[in-house]
Amino acid sequence: MSKLTLMFIYMIIGNVMAWFQLQGQFMGGRFAHIMKQDWTVVVLGIPIGWLFWRSATLSYEYFGAVWNIRLIGFGVGTIIFAILTMSILKELPGWHSVISVILAAVIIMLQFANLK
């Protein structure tokens, strides 16, 4: 598996876990009760931190710079947040949020525009 593919896999898994870590408290039922506990947030922070760290390492090895992971990470995080918030919390974005998600996708695509 290529470094770029692994970078995206780690980044997506990390963002999904981070979404549940931070937004899980707003879900209903027993799950929300668990996600409101301090220990849950702390325990989830370890694998999330490792996933993002590993993603950054792979990005640097692929691109040779740190800017790419910052901008790709922002774009992927915004898209993951939008998908999970709409599908799980049933919050539909306003027009300004839709434009932001589109711009996030453009930011990701731009990072590949200058590759040689």
N, C-alpha and C positions, 0 to 999 in steps of 0.2 A: 504494500500500500504506500502511496506517495506521501511525502511530508505535507504537502498541501491538503490532501484528503484527510489525513490524521489531524491536522490543525483545525479544519472545519468540524470534524467529529467531536474533538475535545471542546471546542468553543461552543458548539450547539448544546452538548450535554451540560457543560458548565452553566450556560445561560438558562437552560430549562431548570436545573437545580436551583440556581440563584432566584429564578422567578418564584418557585415554590417556597424557598427560604424566606423571601421578603413579602410576597403577596399571599402565601398560604394562610396567613392569619385572617384574611378576609373571606375565606371560603366558609361554607356552613358545616355544621356538624362536628363530629369528633376530630376530623382532620384539622380544622381550625384551632381546636383546643390544643392539639399536639404542637401545631406550628406557632402558637403563642408562647411556648415555653422557651426560656433562655437557653437551656441545654440543647434544644433542637437546632437553634440558630448557630450555636457555637460548633456543634458536631458537624453540621452540614458545611460549615466554613472550611474545614480541612480538605475534603475532596474537591470542593469548588475552587479553592485557591490553587490546588495542585493542577486541576484541569486547565485553568487560565494560564498558570505558569508554564505548563508543558506546551500549550498552544502558542504562547509567546516565543518559546524556544524554537519550535518548529517553523514558525513564521520567520524568525530571524535567519534560520538556516536556509530557508527558501528564498526570501527576498533580499537578505543581506542588510536590512535596516529595521529599525524599531517603529517607524512611523506607520508602516503598513498594518501592523497588528492593532495599533490604536484605532485606526480608521475602520478597518474591517471589523474589529471587535465592537465598535460603536454601532455600525450598520447591522451586524448580525444580532446584537443585543436588542436593538430597537425593533427589528422584525420579529424576533422570538417573543418579545414583550407584547407586541400587538396581537400576534396569533393566539397566545395563551390567554391574554386578557379578554379578547373577544370570545374565545371558545369556552373558557372555564368560568370567568366571572360575568360573562354576558354583557360587558360594557362595550358599546359601539363607539368608535372614535368619531370626533367631529372632523370637519373638512381640513382643519389645520393639522390634525394628527395624521390624517391620510396623506397629506402632502409630505409630512415629515418621514413617514414610512417609505414613500416613493423616493425621497431624497436619500434615505439610508441605503436603499438598493443601488442607487446611482453611485454613492460613495464607495460601496463594495466593488462595483464594476470598474470604477476609475482606478482602483489600486492595481488592476491587471492591465491597464491601458499602456503603461510605460515599461512593461517587461521586454527584455531583449531576447 
